[in-house]
């Protein structure tokens, strides 16, 4: 069963607090917002069976040069209680920069930990460059994808998409079968580096495993490679078609106590068409919001 989690719609300029979402007995999603001299940073952490996978986003603007930088990092750690060493066993950081008065992006791989065991691959087709890092350890698998799109007459991309997929699969064991995804879309809007976040979205573990295997095999990435994502997209198209036929607006999200929250630019949330729907009766985002169960 898949569920849509609306957490990252809270990542923006609004005064939103950190929060945790408990999924079953051994899985938690945590969102934390921090600010320091470097800028504003958001941390999305999946904790499954005591092991963590963390996605960091840090937005920095150089006040002298006007350069804008979005740093995206993935850190996967072993369970501290079980391992002697608690440092990340996978650490990958991507930076996307935009120079002042230039409407293009400069994506680079800044660092991959010397401990990384990620399998790297890339492909180029029709102005679309896809870079991927796939890794696995025990019951866990992860995939980080960076897709850069450029026009045929330009050297630098105008749009960059970074997607992170994480899955824990313990079929037949006593652990948790669960998968998550988060997608960061980066571009230039009104001369400024702009980004939005789709996710976090919960998926069946089998769907994420299939996605990772397909991307590794073909070298190509698109969100519909995930069967669960494809079902969601089909549902979206069906809603749009029904709406156009009836000349009505799209269905509104389920009502929630505390109201719907959204954020401004430089950290927008783009929903997956399902809205605030997760497999839980109550979720505490500083207020208690009643959620309807989603059946896939």
Secondary structure, 3 states (H helix, E strand, C coil): CCEECCHHHHCCCCCCCCEEEEECCCEEEEEEEEEECCEEEEEEEEEECCEEEEEEEEEEECCCCCCEEEEEEEEEECCCCCCCCCCEEEEEEEEEEECCCCCCCEEEEEEECCCCCCEEEEEEECCEEEEEEEEEECCEEEEEEEEEECCCCCCCCCEEEEEEEEEECCCCCCCCCEEEEEEEEEEEECCEEEEEEEEEEEECHHHHHHHHHHHHHHCCCCHHHCHHHHHHHHHHHHHHHHHHHHCCCCCCCCCCCCCCCCCCCCCEECCCCCCCECCCCEEECCCEEECCCCCC
